[in-house]
Amino acid sequence: MDDLKNKYLTAILQAGDEATLEDIRLQAVGKKGEVALKMRELGKMTPEERQVMGPKLNALKDEINSALAAKKVALEDAALDARLAEEWLDVTLPGRGRPQGTIHPISRVSEEIYAIFADLGFAVAEGPQIEDDWHNFDALNIAPHHPARQEHDTFYMHRAEGDERAPNVLRTHTSPVQIRTMLDQGAPIRIIAPGRVYRSDYDQTHTPMFHQVEGMAIDKDISMANLKWVLEEFYTAFFGTKVKTRFRASHFPFTEPSAEVDVQCKWENGTVTVGEGDDWLEVLGSGMMHPNVLKSGGIDPKEWQGFAFGMGIDRLAMLKYGIPDLRAFFDSDLRWLRHYGFSALGTPTLAGGIHG
Ligand code: 2NL
């Protein structure tokens, strides 16, 4: 009996892992283990012998079981100590950065434009991108067979077969928003109408969708002088430097008289800088609102007059941020945007807030 006890207690002490310990447990106190075999022998003993051997065997079994339990805890502790020594984490390391999106240059320039015109007293007006041909053309004094309808490279919507109404169009300018505002609010008005416009045209300087901002001021005595002051204030604020403007006589169906506006610029090594030099760059069309257009907007041209203008936002963004190809904005090759300092993902590299 003592041999048995010594044999197992020694084996338990020497066990190096939990699998060995489990083998010992089965051999010693398992159902078919050595102690169980000895228990079975009790049946063949005399009652006196049994009274001595029974409790002894039970005590042996208990002793082995508690030695097994103690060793199990010791092995688990040792395993944990080993893992703690091996695996560790430097919680002082800096975290992994996650790329952040940035504002698209068109959105950014749009916000800059809203902020400047807000300071000049202009509210922002919006309207639908799918228009009927009255709001897009007729109301703007563009007659049904006027070449401007073709010049605009209009996208026409489809009508159901048998529907004889003129097809709707993707608006070719944001002028229809100005017509809608006149009809809704009446005079006096000071608004800008920014947004997406569509023309079927695609090359280095044209995309089928682009962004325009039109503006108008209607009151009793608005003149071309007010227009010139507003535009000079605008370009000076937008480019962050005093910008001279030059008005050239022109023609649009919706304004009379009409003027194209150039900003002062300088060409150097194929790049253009606005607000310096003796060259001129065309950036805008404008004029006094045609009486017929005021009438379309429900405003009496004998009582009210106003100026209107229209310019491309995309081109303005290209000029301000030195982006030479319009397609960089929309062809979604992110390397282009990144090259010009606008990363779609990653740290933006252009300094400054809304006014650059
Ligand atoms: C250009 C020309 C222009 C307007 C847009 C306008 C709108 C109304 C009435 C009168 Cl409702 N005019 N808009 C006027 C002159 C020129 O845009 O070349 N834009 C890039």
Residues whose N, C-alpha, C, O or C-beta is under 5 A from the ligand:
A	BS01	2NL	S175 Q178 I179 E214 F252 F254 T255 L284 G285 S286 G287 M289 V293 A308 F309 G310 M311 G312
